[in-house]
């Protein structure tokens, strides 16, 4: 599974991260706290 597009919704405490593969399937959709964002990427 190769993620080609990443969407990141910025907020004060919770960030929503959304990944799409090259064929349009959802790879992941996660809610992350501010401290978790750097380690996720």
KACORKA-V30855 format. One line per field, one symbol per residue. phi: phi as a letter, one per 40 degrees, with the letter a starting at -180 (. if undefined). psi: psi as a letter, one per 20 degrees, with the letter a starting at -180 (. if undefined). burial: 1 if it has 24 or more other ideal C-beta (glycine too) atoms within 12 Angstrom, else 0. A space follows every 50 residues. Layout:
phi: ???
psi: ???
burial: ???
This chain:
phi: .bcbbbbbccacbbbbbbbbcccgcccaabbbcdccccccc
psi: oophpppoopaghppppppprhjjqpgqoqpqrgiigghg.
burial: 00000000000000101000000000000000000000000
